[in-house]
Amino acid sequence: MMSNKFAKSGWKWSLLMLGAAAIAPLYLRNSTAATQTQGAGVPDTGAQLQAVVDELKTTNQKLDTLQKLLDSGKLQVQATINKEAPQ
């Protein structure tokens, strides 16, 4: 009876180890892939977002300057219509 129990538990242990051996490379590949992408020149999304925010601040400053110029009345805009252009 004991040998039968041992055989069943040994089979379960072997199955568990086989499953762990099958899953371990997948886990290790994913963890090393994340490390490789960080070092492989893949851009940091946080840094990209900060760059976009900085550009928006610069654009807003330029628009504020343009708005002040328009409000001062020192700027005149003259529009002409090109009759040869397709409409």
Protein Blocks (a to p, Z undefined) as FASTA:
>chain_A
ZZmmmmmmmmmmmmmmmmmmmmmmmmmmmmmmmmmmmmnopacfklmmmmmmmmmmmmmm
mmmmmmmmmmnopaccdddddfkbcZZ
